[in-house]
């Protein structure tokens, strides 16, 4: 049996750094609106669900699904 977990990938273009978060709110515990060029409110309404992607000159933000295998853990 597999589980699907929402993952939000933030790629900082100029710094070539990647971050992975479990929610939009979690992004702002590590990065500021100035770091990514988007506010929390904007991201909440930007249509990231369903594989959406948003891009600006600072970053690329994409929501996807992490598929895990519950039976595979610990093997």
PQR file with spaces between the fields and no chain letter, atoms N, CA, C, O and H, PARSE charges and radii, in Angstrom:
ATOM       1  N    UNK     1       0.843   -1.178    0.000 -0.4000 1.5000
ATOM       2  CA   UNK     1       0.000    0.000    0.000 -0.0000 2.0000
ATOM       3  C    UNK     1       0.890    1.244    0.000  0.5500 1.7000
ATOM       4  O    UNK     1       1.825    1.333    0.796 -0.5500 1.4000
ATOM       5  N    UNK     2       0.613    2.189   -0.872 -0.4000 1.5000
ATOM       6  CA   UNK     2       1.419    3.409   -0.934 -0.0000 2.0000
ATOM       7  C    UNK     2       0.637    4.572   -0.345  0.5500 1.7000
ATOM       8  O    UNK     2      -0.594    4.575   -0.328 -0.5500 1.4000
ATOM       9  H    UNK     2      -0.147    2.116   -1.518  0.4000 1.0000
ATOM      10  N    UNK     3       1.381    5.559    0.137 -0.4000 1.5000
ATOM      11  CA   UNK     3       0.791    6.786    0.664 -0.0000 2.0000
ATOM      12  C    UNK     3       1.225    7.934   -0.224  0.5500 1.7000
ATOM      13  O    UNK     3       2.334    7.930   -0.758 -0.5500 1.4000
ATOM      14  H    UNK     3       2.381    5.556    0.124  0.4000 1.0000
ATOM      15  N    UNK     4       0.357    8.913   -0.383 -0.4000 1.5000
ATOM      16  CA   UNK     4       0.687   10.097   -1.166 -0.0000 2.0000
ATOM      17  C    UNK     4       0.725   11.289   -0.220  0.5500 1.7000
ATOM      18  O    UNK     4      -0.224   11.550    0.519 -0.5500 1.4000
ATOM      19  H    UNK     4      -0.544    8.917    0.051  0.4000 1.0000
ATOM      20  N    UNK     5       1.833   11.998   -0.261 -0.4000 1.5000
ATOM      21  CA   UNK     5       2.049   13.144    0.614 -0.0000 2.0000
ATOM      22  C    UNK     5       2.342   14.368   -0.243  0.5500 1.7000
ATOM      23  O    UNK     5       3.163   14.318   -1.159 -0.5500 1.4000
ATOM      24  H    UNK     5       2.604   11.786   -0.862  0.4000 1.0000
ATOM      25  N    UNK     6       1.655   15.476    0.070 -0.4000 1.5000
ATOM      26  CA   UNK     6       1.875   16.728   -0.661 -0.0000 2.0000
ATOM      27  C    UNK     6       3.285   17.258   -0.354  0.5500 1.7000
ATOM      28  O    UNK     6       3.717   17.274    0.799 -0.5500 1.4000
ATOM      29  H    UNK     6       0.988   15.517    0.814  0.4000 1.0000
ATOM      30  N    UNK     7       3.984   17.687   -1.398 -0.4000 1.5000
ATOM      31  CA   UNK     7       5.316   18.273   -1.255 -0.0000 2.0000
ATOM      32  C    UNK     7       5.358   19.552   -2.086  0.5500 1.7000
ATOM      33  O    UNK     7       4.917   19.579   -3.235 -0.5500 1.4000
ATOM      34  H    UNK     7       3.633   17.674   -2.334  0.4000 1.0000
ATOM      35  N    UNK     8       5.893   20.605   -1.487 -0.4000 1.5000
ATOM      36  CA   UNK     8       6.073   21.859   -2.223 -0.0000 2.0000
ATOM      37  C    UNK     8       7.572   22.075   -2.406  0.5500 1.7000
ATOM      38  O    UNK     8       8.321   22.201   -1.437 -0.5500 1.4000
ATOM      39  H    UNK     8       6.251   20.584   -0.554  0.4000 1.0000
ATOM      40  N    UNK     9       7.990   22.113   -3.665 -0.4000 1.5000
ATOM      41  CA   UNK     9       9.401   22.279   -4.029 -0.0000 2.0000
ATOM      42  C    UNK     9       9.648   23.752   -4.341  0.5500 1.7000
ATOM      43  O    UNK     9       8.972   24.341   -5.185 -0.5500 1.4000
ATOM      44  H    UNK     9       7.382   22.010   -4.452  0.4000 1.0000
ATOM      45  N    UNK    10      10.619   24.337   -3.654 -0.4000 1.5000
ATOM      46  CA   UNK    10      11.011   25.726   -3.901 -0.0000 2.0000
ATOM      47  C    UNK    10      12.452   25.708   -4.413  0.5500 1.7000
ATOM      48  O    UNK    10      13.364   25.274   -3.709 -0.5500 1.4000
ATOM      49  H    UNK    10      11.169   23.859   -2.968  0.4000 1.0000
ATOM      50  N    UNK    11      12.644   26.179   -5.625 -0.4000 1.5000
ATOM      51  CA   UNK    11      13.981   26.284   -6.219 -0.0000 2.0000
ATOM      52  C    UNK    11      14.346   27.762   -6.299  0.5500 1.7000
ATOM      53  O    UNK    11      13.690   28.527   -7.006 -0.5500 1.4000
ATOM      54  H    UNK    11      11.903   26.532   -6.197  0.4000 1.0000
ATOM      55  N    UNK    12      15.388   28.166   -5.576 -0.4000 1.5000
ATOM      56  CA   UNK    12      15.877   29.546   -5.644 -0.0000 2.0000
ATOM      57  C    UNK    12      16.814   29.650   -6.842  0.5500 1.7000
ATOM      58  O    UNK    12      17.889   29.051   -6.853 -0.5500 1.4000
ATOM      59  H    UNK    12      15.920   27.545   -5.001  0.4000 1.0000
ATOM      60  N    UNK    13      16.406   30.398   -7.826 -0.4000 1.5000
ATOM      61  CA   UNK    13      17.101   30.439   -9.112 -0.0000 2.0000
ATOM      62  C    UNK    13      18.516   30.979   -9.001  0.5500 1.7000
ATOM      63  O    UNK    13      19.453   30.325   -9.461 -0.5500 1.4000
ATOM      64  H    UNK    13      15.533   30.884   -7.817  0.4000 1.0000
ATOM      65  N    UNK    14      18.701   32.144   -8.410 -0.4000 1.5000
ATOM      66  CA   UNK    14      20.022   32.751   -8.326 -0.0000 2.0000
ATOM      67  C    UNK    14      20.996   32.004   -7.419  0.5500 1.7000
ATOM      68  O    UNK    14      22.205   32.016   -7.651 -0.5500 1.4000
ATOM      69  H    UNK    14      17.940   32.675   -8.036  0.4000 1.0000
ATOM      70  N    UNK    15      20.467   31.362   -6.396 -0.4000 1.5000
ATOM      71  CA   UNK    15      21.316   30.649   -5.435 -0.0000 2.0000
ATOM      72  C    UNK    15      21.473   29.165   -5.763  0.5500 1.7000
ATOM      73  O    UNK    15      22.286   28.468   -5.155 -0.5500 1.4000
ATOM      74  H    UNK    15      19.485   31.353   -6.207  0.4000 1.0000
ATOM      75  N    UNK    16      20.689   28.691   -6.727 -0.4000 1.5000
ATOM      76  CA   UNK    16      20.713   27.276   -7.105 -0.0000 2.0000
ATOM      77  C    UNK    16      20.534   26.370   -5.896  0.5500 1.7000
ATOM      78  O    UNK    16      21.257   25.390   -5.724 -0.5500 1.4000
ATOM      79  H    UNK    16      20.029   29.257   -7.221  0.4000 1.0000
ATOM      80  N    UNK    17      19.555   26.715   -5.061 -0.4000 1.5000
ATOM      81  CA   UNK    17      19.247   25.917   -3.877 -0.0000 2.0000
ATOM      82  C    UNK    17      17.823   25.398   -3.992  0.5500 1.7000
ATOM      83  O    UNK    17      16.945   26.059   -4.546 -0.5500 1.4000
ATOM      84  H    UNK    17      18.967   27.512   -5.201  0.4000 1.0000
ATOM      85  N    UNK    18      17.613   24.211   -3.461 -0.4000 1.5000
ATOM      86  CA   UNK    18      16.304   23.593   -3.472 -0.0000 2.0000
ATOM      87  C    UNK    18      15.853   23.303   -2.053  0.5500 1.7000
ATOM      88  O    UNK    18      16.636   22.871   -1.207 -0.5500 1.4000
ATOM      89  H    UNK    18      18.326   23.673   -3.011  0.4000 1.0000
ATOM      90  N    UNK    19      14.566   23.552   -1.810 -0.4000 1.5000
ATOM      91  CA   UNK    19      13.944   23.268   -0.520 -0.0000 2.0000
ATOM      92  C    UNK    19      12.657   22.495   -0.790  0.5500 1.7000
ATOM      93  O    UNK    19      12.009   22.677   -1.821 -0.5500 1.4000
ATOM      94  H    UNK    19      13.930   23.903   -2.497  0.4000 1.0000
ATOM      95  N    UNK    20      12.303   21.635    0.152 -0.4000 1.5000
ATOM      96  CA   UNK    20      11.085   20.841    0.041 -0.0000 2.0000
ATOM      97  C    UNK    20      10.279   21.012    1.320  0.5500 1.7000
ATOM      98  O    UNK    20      10.805   20.830    2.418 -0.5500 1.4000
ATOM      99  H    UNK    20      12.829   21.488    0.989  0.4000 1.0000
ATOM     100  N    UNK    21       9.000   21.363    1.180 -0.4000 1.5000
ATOM     101  CA   UNK    21       8.149   21.665    2.326 -0.0000 2.0000
ATOM     102  C    UNK    21       6.852   20.873    2.248  0.5500 1.7000
ATOM     103  O    UNK    21       6.425   20.448    1.175 -0.5500 1.4000
ATOM     104  H    UNK    21       8.573   21.511    0.288  0.4000 1.0000
ATOM     105  N    UNK    22       6.236   20.685    3.412 -0.4000 1.5000
ATOM     106  CA   UNK    22       4.968   19.980    3.489 -0.0000 2.0000
ATOM     107  C    UNK    22       3.756   20.890    3.410  0.5500 1.7000
ATOM     108  O    UNK    22       2.629   20.409    3.294 -0.5500 1.4000
ATOM     109  H    UNK    22       6.583   21.030    4.284  0.4000 1.0000
ATOM     110  N    UNK    23       3.970   22.192    3.472 -0.4000 1.5000
ATOM     111  CA   UNK    23       2.856   23.144    3.391 -0.0000 2.0000
ATOM     112  C    UNK    23       3.389   24.514    2.974  0.5500 1.7000
ATOM     113  O    UNK    23       4.591   24.772    3.025 -0.5500 1.4000
ATOM     114  H    UNK    23       4.885   22.583    3.567  0.4000 1.0000
ATOM     115  N    UNK    24       2.482   25.371    2.569 -0.4000 1.5000
ATOM     116  CA   UNK    24       2.858   26.743    2.219 -0.0000 2.0000
ATOM     117  C    UNK    24       3.356   27.473    3.462  0.5500 1.7000
ATOM     118  O    UNK    24       4.341   28.208    3.396 -0.5500 1.4000
ATOM     119  H    UNK    24       1.505   25.162    2.528  0.4000 1.0000
ATOM     120  N    UNK    25       2.685   27.278    4.588 -0.4000 1.5000
ATOM     121  CA   UNK    25       3.104   27.936    5.832 -0.0000 2.0000
ATOM     122  C    UNK    25       4.533   27.558    6.211  0.5500 1.7000
ATOM     123  O    UNK    25       5.277   28.388    6.733 -0.5500 1.4000
ATOM     124  H    UNK    25       1.884   26.681    4.641  0.4000 1.0000
ATOM     125  N    UNK    26       4.919   26.312    5.953 -0.4000 1.5000
ATOM     126  CA   UNK    26       6.269   25.856    6.298 -0.0000 2.0000
ATOM     127  C    UNK    26       7.351   26.595    5.513  0.5500 1.7000
ATOM     128  O    UNK    26       8.466   26.765    6.006 -0.5500 1.4000
ATOM     129  H    UNK    26       4.315   25.638    5.529  0.4000 1.0000
ATOM     130  N    UNK    27       7.032   27.030    4.305 -0.4000 1.5000
ATOM     131  CA   UNK    27       8.001   27.780    3.489 -0.0000 2.0000
ATOM     132  C    UNK    27       8.492   29.001    4.265  0.5500 1.7000
ATOM     133  O    UNK    27       9.681   29.322    4.256 -0.5500 1.4000
ATOM     134  H    UNK    27       6.126   26.892    3.905  0.4000 1.0000
ATOM     135  N    UNK    28       7.560   29.672    4.933 -0.4000 1.5000
ATOM     136  CA   UNK    28       7.880   30.939    5.584 -0.0000 2.0000
ATOM     137  C    UNK    28       8.526   30.768    6.964  0.5500 1.7000
ATOM     138  O    UNK    28       8.806   31.754    7.646 -0.5500 1.4000
ATOM     139  H    UNK    28       6.595   29.411    4.940  0.4000 1.0000
ATOM     140  N    UNK    29       8.761   29.521    7.371 -0.4000 1.5000
ATOM     141  CA   UNK    29       9.566   29.284    8.574 -0.0000 2.0000
ATOM     142  C    UNK    29      11.051   29.298    8.226  0.5500 1.7000
ATOM     143  O    UNK    29      11.902   29.435    9.105 -0.5500 1.4000
ATOM     144  H    UNK    29       8.534   28.720    6.817  0.4000 1.0000
ATOM     145  N    UNK    30      11.358   29.154    6.928 -0.4000 1.5000
ATOM     146  CA   UNK    30      12.753   29.107    6.462 -0.0000 2.0000
ATOM     147  C    UNK    30      13.084   30.295    5.561  0.5500 1.7000
ATOM     148  O    UNK    30      14.168   30.871    5.664 -0.5500 1.4000
ATOM     149  H    UNK    30      10.667   29.042    6.214  0.4000 1.0000
ATOM     150  N    UNK    31      12.169   30.657    4.693 -0.4000 1.5000
ATOM     151  CA   UNK    31      12.391   31.717    3.715 -0.0000 2.0000
ATOM     152  C    UNK    31      11.433   32.873    3.962  0.5500 1.7000
ATOM     153  O    UNK    31      10.340   32.679    4.494 -0.5500 1.4000
ATOM     154  H    UNK    31      11.288   30.190    4.609  0.4000 1.0000
ATOM     155  N    UNK    32      11.842   34.064    3.579 -0.4000 1.5000
ATOM     156  CA   UNK    32      10.994   35.246    3.735 -0.0000 2.0000
ATOM     157  C    UNK    32      10.297   35.561    2.403  0.5500 1.7000
ATOM     158  O    UNK    32      10.708   35.063    1.355 -0.5500 1.4000
ATOM     159  H    UNK    32      12.730   34.222    3.146  0.4000 1.0000
ATOM     160  N    UNK    33       9.252   36.382    2.444 -0.4000 1.5000
ATOM     161  CA   UNK    33       8.627   36.815    1.188 -0.0000 2.0000
ATOM     162  C    UNK    33       9.626   37.501    0.256  0.5500 1.7000
ATOM     163  O    UNK    33       9.506   37.406   -0.966 -0.5500 1.4000
ATOM     164  H    UNK    33       8.918   36.787    3.296  0.4000 1.0000
ATOM     165  N    UNK    34      10.605   38.187    0.828 -0.4000 1.5000
ATOM     166  CA   UNK    34      11.635   38.843    0.005 -0.0000 2.0000
ATOM     167  C    UNK    34      12.542   37.814   -0.675  0.5500 1.7000
ATOM     168  O    UNK    34      13.023   38.057   -1.782 -0.5500 1.4000
ATOM     169  H    UNK    34      10.703   38.265    1.821  0.4000 1.0000
ATOM     170  N    UNK    35      12.780   36.669   -0.028 -0.4000 1.5000
ATOM     171  CA   UNK    35      13.613   35.613   -0.618 -0.0000 2.0000
ATOM     172  C    UNK    35      12.972   35.018   -1.866  0.5500 1.7000
ATOM     173  O    UNK    35      13.663   34.690   -2.830 -0.5500 1.4000
ATOM     174  H    UNK    35      12.389   36.472    0.871  0.4000 1.0000
ATOM     175  N    UNK    36      11.638   34.879   -1.844 -0.4000 1.5000
ATOM     176  CA   UNK    36      10.959   34.189   -2.934 -0.0000 2.0000
ATOM     177  C    UNK    36      10.104   35.091   -3.823  0.5500 1.7000
ATOM     178  O    UNK    36       9.685   34.682   -4.906 -0.5500 1.4000
ATOM     179  H    UNK    36      11.076   35.146   -1.060  0.4000 1.0000
ATOM     180  N    UNK    37       9.849   36.310   -3.369 -0.4000 1.5000
ATOM     181  CA   UNK    37       9.083   37.244   -4.184 -0.0000 2.0000
ATOM     182  C    UNK    37       7.582   37.020   -4.177  0.5500 1.7000
ATOM     183  O    UNK    37       6.874   37.574   -5.019 -0.5500 1.4000
ATOM     184  H    UNK    37      10.190   36.642   -2.490  0.4000 1.0000
ATOM     185  N    UNK    38       7.086   36.224   -3.252 -0.4000 1.5000
ATOM     186  CA   UNK    38       5.659   35.958   -3.118 -0.0000 2.0000
ATOM     187  C    UNK    38       5.274   36.027   -1.654  0.5500 1.7000
ATOM     188  O    UNK    38       6.070   35.674   -0.785 -0.5500 1.4000
ATOM     189  H    UNK    38       7.661   35.774   -2.568  0.4000 1.0000
ATOM     190  N    UNK    39       4.069   36.476   -1.373 -0.4000 1.5000
ATOM     191  CA   UNK    39       3.564   36.467    0.000 -0.0000 2.0000
ATOM     192  C    UNK    39       2.873   35.131    0.278  0.5500 1.7000
ATOM     193  O    UNK    39       2.536   34.389   -0.645 -0.5500 1.4000
ATOM     194  H    UNK    39       3.422   36.763   -2.079  0.4000 1.0000
ATOM     195  N    UNK    40       2.673   34.846    1.535 -0.4000 1.5000
ATOM     196  CA   UNK    40       1.962   33.636    1.942 -0.0000 2.0000
ATOM     197  C    UNK    40       0.544   33.643    1.363  0.5500 1.7000
ATOM     198  O    UNK    40       0.056   32.617    0.889 -0.5500 1.4000
ATOM     199  H    UNK    40       2.946   35.449    2.285  0.4000 1.0000
ATOM     200  N    UNK    41      -0.098   34.781    1.404 -0.4000 1.5000
ATOM     201  CA   UNK    41      -1.454   34.916    0.876 -0.0000 2.0000
ATOM     202  C    UNK    41      -1.493   34.624   -0.631  0.5500 1.7000
ATOM     203  O    UNK    41      -2.388   33.927   -1.109 -0.5500 1.4000
ATOM     204  H    UNK    41       0.298   35.614    1.789  0.4000 1.0000
ATOM     205  N    UNK    42      -0.530   35.155   -1.362 -0.4000 1.5000
ATOM     206  CA   UNK    42      -0.489   34.921   -2.805 -0.0000 2.0000
ATOM     207  C    UNK    42      -0.338   33.430   -3.109  0.5500 1.7000
ATOM     208  O    UNK    42      -1.057   32.884   -3.946 -0.5500 1.4000
ATOM     209  H    UNK    42       0.197   35.721   -0.974  0.4000 1.0000
ATOM     210  N    UNK    43       0.605   32.776   -2.421 -0.4000 1.5000
ATOM     211  CA   UNK    43       0.828   31.353   -2.678 -0.0000 2.0000
ATOM     212  C    UNK    43      -0.397   30.515   -2.334  0.5500 1.7000
ATOM     213  O    UNK    43      -0.679   29.515   -2.994 -0.5500 1.4000
ATOM     214  H    UNK    43       1.189   33.219   -1.741  0.4000 1.0000
ATOM     215  N    UNK    44      -1.121   30.927   -1.300 -0.4000 1.5000
ATOM     216  CA   UNK    44      -2.320   30.186   -0.900 -0.0000 2.0000
ATOM     217  C    UNK    44      -3.399   30.206   -1.975  0.5500 1.7000
ATOM     218  O    UNK    44      -4.230   29.300   -2.037 -0.5500 1.4000
ATOM     219  H    UNK    44      -0.892   31.739   -0.764  0.4000 1.0000
ATOM     220  N    UNK    45      -3.392   31.229   -2.817 -0.4000 1.5000
ATOM     221  CA   UNK    45      -4.407   31.376   -3.853 -0.0000 2.0000
ATOM     222  C    UNK    45      -3.852   31.206   -5.271  0.5500 1.7000
ATOM     223  O    UNK    45      -4.555   31.482   -6.243 -0.5500 1.4000
ATOM     224  H    UNK    45      -2.716   31.965   -2.766  0.4000 1.0000
ATOM     225  N    UNK    46      -2.618   30.762   -5.397 -0.4000 1.5000
ATOM     226  CA   UNK    46      -1.954   30.734   -6.707 -0.0000 2.0000
ATOM     227  C    UNK    46      -2.274   29.509   -7.553  0.5500 1.7000
ATOM     228  O    UNK    46      -1.875   29.455   -8.716 -0.5500 1.4000
ATOM     229  H    UNK    46      -2.047   30.538   -4.607  0.4000 1.0000
ATOM     230  N    UNK    47      -2.968   28.544   -7.018 -0.4000 1.5000
ATOM     231  CA   UNK    47      -3.308   27.358   -7.804 -0.0000 2.0000
ATOM     232  C    UNK    47      -2.201   26.338   -7.884  0.5500 1.7000
ATOM     233  O    UNK    47      -1.999   25.724   -8.931 -0.5500 1.4000
ATOM     234  H    UNK    47      -3.293   28.587   -6.073  0.4000 1.0000
ATOM     235  N    UNK    48      -1.480   26.146   -6.797 -0.4000 1.5000
ATOM     236  CA   UNK    48      -0.413   25.153   -6.782 -0.0000 2.0000
ATOM     237  C    UNK    48      -0.941   23.722   -6.747  0.5500 1.7000
ATOM     238  O    UNK    48      -0.266   22.806   -7.216 -0.5500 1.4000
ATOM     239  H    UNK    48      -1.644   26.645   -5.946  0.4000 1.0000
ATOM     240  N    UNK    49      -2.131   23.518   -6.203 -0.4000 1.5000
ATOM     241  CA   UNK    49      -2.660   22.159   -6.101 -0.0000 2.0000
ATOM     242  C    UNK    49      -2.854   21.563   -7.492  0.5500 1.7000
ATOM     243  O    UNK    49      -3.083   22.285   -8.463 -0.5500 1.4000
ATOM     244  H    UNK    49      -2.680   24.262   -5.822  0.4000 1.0000
ATOM     245  N    UNK    50      -2.761   20.272   -7.573 -0.4000 1.5000
ATOM     246  CA   UNK    50      -2.920   19.605   -8.867 -0.0000 2.0000
ATOM     247  C    UNK    50      -1.709   19.733   -9.757  0.5500 1.7000
ATOM     248  O    UNK    50      -1.827   19.664  -10.981 -0.5500 1.4000
ATOM     249  H    UNK    50      -2.575   19.686   -6.784  0.4000 1.0000
ATOM     250  N    UNK    51      -0.540   19.919   -9.161 -0.4000 1.5000
ATOM     251  CA   UNK    51       0.689   19.992   -9.950 -0.0000 2.0000
ATOM     252  C    UNK    51       0.999   21.365  -10.501  0.5500 1.7000
ATOM     253  O    UNK    51       1.803   21.492  -11.425 -0.5500 1.4000
ATOM     254  H    UNK    51      -0.443   19.975   -8.167  0.4000 1.0000
ATOM     255  N    UNK    52       0.374   22.399   -9.952 -0.4000 1.5000
ATOM     256  CA   UNK    52       0.618   23.751  -10.427 -0.0000 2.0000
ATOM     257  C    UNK    52       2.032   24.231  -10.163  0.5500 1.7000
ATOM     258  O    UNK    52       2.696   23.749   -9.245 -0.5500 1.4000
ATOM     259  H    UNK    52      -0.279   22.296   -9.202  0.4000 1.0000
ATOM     260  N    UNK    53       2.490   25.173  -10.961 -0.4000 1.5000
ATOM     261  CA   UNK    53       3.823   25.748  -10.841 -0.0000 2.0000
ATOM     262  C    UNK    53       3.725   27.252  -11.003  0.5500 1.7000
ATOM     263  O    UNK    53       2.983   27.744  -11.853 -0.5500 1.4000
ATOM     264  H    UNK    53       1.950   25.564  -11.707  0.4000 1.0000
ATOM     265  N    UNK    54       4.479   27.991  -10.182 -0.4000 1.5000
ATOM     266  CA   UNK    54       4.593   29.434  -10.379 -0.0000 2.0000
ATOM     267  C    UNK    54       6.071   29.793  -10.422  0.5500 1.7000
ATOM     268  O    UNK    54       6.895   29.172   -9.750 -0.5500 1.4000
ATOM     269  H    UNK    54       5.082   27.591   -9.491  0.4000 1.0000
ATOM     270  N    UNK    55       6.394   30.799  -11.216 -0.4000 1.5000
ATOM     271  CA   UNK    55       7.787   31.179  -11.446 -0.0000 2.0000
ATOM     272  C    UNK    55       7.891   32.695  -11.455  0.5500 1.7000
ATOM     273  O    UNK    55       7.007   33.386  -11.961 -0.5500 1.4000
ATOM     274  H    UNK    55       5.725   31.304  -11.762  0.4000 1.0000
ATOM     275  N    UNK    56       8.972   33.202  -10.894 -0.4000 1.5000
ATOM     276  CA   UNK    56       9.339   34.608  -11.060 -0.0000 2.0000
ATOM     277  C    UNK    56      10.859   34.658  -11.205  0.5500 1.7000
ATOM     278  O    UNK    56      11.493   33.616  -11.375 -0.5500 1.4000
ATOM     279  H    UNK    56       9.691   32.641  -10.482  0.4000 1.0000
ATOM     280  N    UNK    57      11.449   35.838  -11.141 -0.4000 1.5000
ATOM     281  CA   UNK    57      12.898   35.946  -11.342 -0.0000 2.0000
ATOM     282  C    UNK    57      13.702   35.384  -10.165  0.5500 1.7000
ATOM     283  O    UNK    57      14.901   35.139  -10.303 -0.5500 1.4000
ATOM     284  H    UNK    57      10.934   36.684  -11.002  0.4000 1.0000
ATOM     285  N    UNK    58      13.064   35.179   -9.015 -0.4000 1.5000
ATOM     286  CA   UNK    58      13.761   34.680   -7.831 -0.0000 2.0000
ATOM     287  C    UNK    58      13.654   33.177   -7.630  0.5500 1.7000
ATOM     288  O    UNK    58      14.593   32.541   -7.151 -0.5500 1.4000
ATOM     289  H    UNK    58      12.090   35.378   -8.903  0.4000 1.0000
ATOM     290  N    UNK    59      12.503   32.607   -7.998 -0.4000 1.5000
ATOM     291  CA   UNK    59      12.304   31.200   -7.677 -0.0000 2.0000
ATOM     292  C    UNK    59      11.280   30.534   -8.582  0.5500 1.7000
ATOM     293  O    UNK    59      10.550   31.175   -9.337 -0.5500 1.4000
ATOM     294  H    UNK    59      11.740   33.124   -8.387  0.4000 1.0000
ATOM     295  N    UNK    60      11.269   29.221   -8.466 -0.4000 1.5000
ATOM     296  CA   UNK    60      10.262   28.368   -9.075 -0.0000 2.0000
ATOM     297  C    UNK    60       9.635   27.589   -7.934  0.5500 1.7000
ATOM     298  O    UNK    60      10.351   26.986   -7.134 -0.5500 1.4000
ATOM     299  H    UNK    60      11.862   28.700   -7.853  0.4000 1.0000
ATOM     300  N    UNK    61       8.316   27.588   -7.842 -0.4000 1.5000
ATOM     301  CA   UNK    61       7.622   26.862   -6.782 -0.0000 2.0000
ATOM     302  C    UNK    61       6.636   25.913   -7.435  0.5500 1.7000
ATOM     303  O    UNK    61       5.821   26.311   -8.268 -0.5500 1.4000
ATOM     304  H    UNK    61       7.734   28.078   -8.491  0.4000 1.0000
ATOM     305  N    UNK    62       6.727   24.642   -7.039 -0.4000 1.5000
ATOM     306  CA   UNK    62       5.904   23.610   -7.648 -0.0000 2.0000
ATOM     307  C    UNK    62       5.363   22.696   -6.561  0.5500 1.7000
ATOM     308  O    UNK    62       6.096   22.296   -5.656 -0.5500 1.4000
ATOM     309  H    UNK    62       7.389   24.319   -6.363  0.4000 1.0000
ATOM     310  N    UNK    63       4.094   22.372   -6.651 -0.4000 1.5000
ATOM     311  CA   UNK    63       3.513   21.406   -5.721 -0.0000 2.0000
ATOM     312  C    UNK    63       3.381   20.076   -6.430  0.5500 1.7000
ATOM     313  O    UNK    63       2.933   20.010   -7.575 -0.5500 1.4000
ATOM     314  H    UNK    63       3.499   22.697   -7.387  0.4000 1.0000
ATOM     315  N    UNK    64       3.773   19.018   -5.742 -0.4000 1.5000
ATOM     316  CA   UNK    64       3.701   17.689   -6.317 -0.0000 2.0000
ATOM     317  C    UNK    64       3.320   16.701   -5.226  0.5500 1.7000
ATOM     318  O    UNK    64       2.966   17.093   -4.114 -0.5500 1.4000
ATOM     319  H    UNK    64       4.137   19.072   -4.812  0.4000 1.0000
ATOM     320  N    UNK    65       3.393   15.430   -5.550 -0.4000 1.5000
ATOM     321  CA   UNK    65       3.047   14.378   -4.608 -0.0000 2.0000
ATOM     322  C    UNK    65       4.230   13.451   -4.412  0.5500 1.7000
ATOM     323  O    UNK    65       4.830   12.972   -5.374 -0.5500 1.4000
ATOM     324  H    UNK    65       3.681   15.111   -6.453  0.4000 1.0000
ATOM     325  N    UNK    66       4.555   13.204   -3.159 -0.4000 1.5000
ATOM     326  CA   UNK    66       5.586   12.236   -2.795 -0.0000 2.0000
ATOM     327  C    UNK    66       4.881   10.917   -2.558  0.5500 1.7000
ATOM     328  O    UNK    66       3.982   10.838   -1.720 -0.5500 1.4000
ATOM     329  H    UNK    66       4.068   13.593   -2.377  0.4000 1.0000
ATOM     330  N    UNK    67       5.268    9.889   -3.276 -0.4000 1.5000
ATOM     331  CA   UNK    67       4.648    8.579   -3.118 -0.0000 2.0000
ATOM     332  C    UNK    67       5.580    7.710   -2.291  0.5500 1.7000
ATOM     333  O    UNK    67       6.741    7.508   -2.646 -0.5500 1.4000
ATOM     334  H    UNK    67       5.998    9.953   -3.957  0.4000 1.0000
ATOM     335  N    UNK    68       5.059    7.201   -1.194 -0.4000 1.5000
ATOM     336  CA   UNK    68       5.861    6.349   -0.310 -0.0000 2.0000
ATOM     337  C    UNK    68       5.238    4.956   -0.255  0.5500 1.7000
ATOM     338  O    UNK    68       4.070    4.767   -0.595 -0.5500 1.4000
ATOM     339  H    UNK    68       4.116    7.365   -0.906  0.4000 1.0000
ATOM     340  N    UNK    69       6.020    4.015    0.167 -0.4000 1.5000
ATOM     341  CA   UNK    69       5.564    2.638    0.307 -0.0000 2.0000
ATOM     342  C    UNK    69       5.613    2.290    1.784  0.5500 1.7000
ATOM     343  O    UNK    69       6.695    2.127    2.348 -0.5500 1.4000
ATOM     344  H    UNK    69       6.969    4.168    0.442  0.4000 1.0000
ATOM     345  N    UNK    70       4.450    2.174    2.416 -0.4000 1.5000
ATOM     346  CA   UNK    70       4.394    1.893    3.846 -0.0000 2.0000
ATOM     347  C    UNK    70       5.055    0.562    4.186  0.5500 1.7000
ATOM     348  O    UNK    70       5.676    0.446    5.243 -0.5500 1.4000
ATOM     349  H    UNK    70       3.571    2.306    1.958  0.4000 1.0000
ATOM     350  N    UNK    71       4.943   -0.436    3.331 -0.4000 1.5000
ATOM     351  CA   UNK    71       5.538   -1.748    3.590 -0.0000 2.0000
ATOM     352  C    UNK    71       7.054   -1.739    3.399  0.5500 1.7000
ATOM     353  O    UNK    71       7.742   -2.623    3.910 -0.5500 1.4000
ATOM     354  H    UNK    71       4.439   -0.342    2.472  0.4000 1.0000
ATOM     355  N    UNK    72       7.584   -0.750    2.669 -0.4000 1.5000
ATOM     356  CA   UNK    72       9.011   -0.690    2.378 -0.0000 2.0000
ATOM     357  C    UNK    72       9.817   -0.089    3.521  0.5500 1.7000
ATOM     358  O    UNK    72      11.031   -0.281    3.586 -0.5500 1.4000
ATOM     359  H    UNK    72       7.025   -0.032    2.255  0.4000 1.0000
ATOM     360  N    UNK    73       9.169    0.629    4.415 -0.4000 1.5000
ATOM     361  CA   UNK    73       9.877    1.275    5.510 -0.0000 2.0000
ATOM     362  C    UNK    73      10.475    0.224    6.432  0.5500 1.7000
ATOM     363  O    UNK    73       9.796   -0.708    6.863 -0.5500 1.4000
ATOM     364  H    UNK    73       8.182    0.786    4.362  0.4000 1.0000
ATOM     365  N    UNK    74      11.743    0.392    6.723 -0.4000 1.5000
ATOM     366  CA   UNK    74      12.433   -0.520    7.631 -0.0000 2.0000
ATOM     367  C    UNK    74      12.999   -1.751    6.974  0.5500 1.7000
ATOM     368  O    UNK    74      13.535   -2.615    7.668 -0.5500 1.4000
ATOM     369  H    UNK    74      12.295    1.149    6.373  0.4000 1.0000
ATOM     370  N    UNK    75      12.904   -1.869    5.668 -0.4000 1.5000
ATOM     371  CA   UNK    75      13.464   -3.049    4.977 -0.0000 2.0000
ATOM     372  C    UNK    75      14.820   -2.737    4.441  0.5500 1.7000
ATOM     373  O    UNK    75      15.455   -3.596    3.829 -0.5500 1.4000
ATOM     374  H    UNK    75      12.469   -1.167    5.104  0.4000 1.0000
